[in-house]
């Protein structure tokens, strides 16, 4: 279940809209609670070809989880987008 996007730019980053990113990420919400746990995020990173998925998911949760509950919910998606652009070789297109 790799990240499927409309294109890959010259610099190798996968381009997708915020809606595509949310839909892709929701596929890893195993318990369907509307939040992404560290383990679910690690699965997403691993499937997309990322290395050190556990370490990156722990780092992501720590840096984007504003309310400190250990999950990424819909209110924190913008923070995850910023993290993904910096660390996961993704570029989010805003239209």
C-alpha positions as CSV (number, residue, x, y, z in Angstrom):
1,X,0.0,0.0,0.0
2,X,2.5,2.6,-1.1
3,X,1.7,6.2,-1.4
4,X,-0.1,6.6,-4.7
5,X,0.0,10.1,-6.0
6,X,-0.5,11.9,-9.2
7,X,3.2,12.6,-9.7
8,X,6.6,12.5,-8.4
9,X,8.6,15.7,-8.8
10,X,12.1,16.1,-10.2
11,X,13.6,16.2,-6.6
12,X,12.0,12.8,-5.9
13,X,9.3,14.0,-3.5
14,X,5.8,12.5,-3.9
15,X,3.2,15.2,-4.6
16,X,-0.3,14.9,-3.2
17,X,-3.1,17.1,-1.9
18,X,-4.0,17.4,1.7
19,X,-7.1,15.3,1.0
20,X,-5.1,12.6,-0.7
21,X,-2.7,12.6,2.3
22,X,-5.6,12.2,4.7
23,X,-7.2,9.4,2.7
24,X,-3.9,7.6,2.5
25,X,-3.2,8.0,6.2
26,X,-6.7,6.8,7.1
27,X,-6.0,3.4,5.6
28,X,-3.6,2.8,8.5
29,X,-6.1,3.7,11.2
30,X,-6.5,0.0,12.1
31,X,-9.0,0.5,15.0
32,X,-11.0,3.1,13.0
33,X,-11.0,5.6,15.9
34,X,-10.1,8.6,13.7
35,X,-6.7,9.0,15.3
36,X,-3.3,7.7,14.2
37,X,-1.2,6.0,16.9
38,X,2.6,5.7,16.8
39,X,2.3,2.1,15.6
40,X,-0.1,3.0,12.9
41,X,2.1,5.8,11.7
42,X,5.1,3.4,11.8
43,X,3.2,1.1,9.5
44,X,2.5,4.0,7.1
45,X,6.1,5.1,7.1
46,X,7.3,1.5,6.5
47,X,4.9,0.8,3.6
48,X,5.9,4.1,1.9
49,X,9.5,2.9,1.8
50,X,10.7,4.8,4.8
51,X,13.6,3.6,6.9
52,X,13.7,3.6,10.7
53,X,9.9,3.7,10.8
54,X,9.6,3.2,14.6
55,X,12.0,5.9,15.3
56,X,10.4,8.3,12.8
57,X,6.9,7.6,14.1
58,X,8.0,8.2,17.7
59,X,9.7,11.5,16.6
60,X,6.6,12.5,14.7
61,X,4.2,11.9,17.6
62,X,6.5,13.8,19.9
63,X,6.7,16.8,17.5
64,X,3.1,17.0,16.2
65,X,0.9,15.8,19.1
66,X,-0.2,19.2,20.5
67,X,-2.5,17.8,23.2
68,X,-0.1,15.1,24.4
69,X,-2.5,12.2,24.2
70,X,-0.1,10.1,22.1
71,X,-2.2,10.2,19.0
72,X,-2.5,12.3,15.9
73,X,-6.1,13.4,15.5
74,X,-7.7,15.6,12.8
75,X,-6.8,18.8,14.6
76,X,-3.1,17.9,14.4
77,X,-3.0,16.8,10.7
78,X,-1.5,20.2,9.7
79,X,1.4,19.5,12.1
80,X,1.9,16.0,10.5
81,X,1.8,17.5,7.0
82,X,4.7,19.7,8.0
83,X,6.6,16.8,9.5
84,X,6.0,14.6,6.4
85,X,7.3,17.3,4.1
86,X,10.5,17.6,6.2
87,X,11.1,14.0,7.0
88,X,9.1,11.6,4.8
89,X,9.9,12.8,1.2
90,X,6.4,14.2,0.6
91,X,5.2,17.5,-0.7
92,X,1.6,18.6,0.0
93,X,0.0,20.7,-2.6
94,X,-2.6,23.2,-1.4
95,X,-5.1,24.3,-4.0
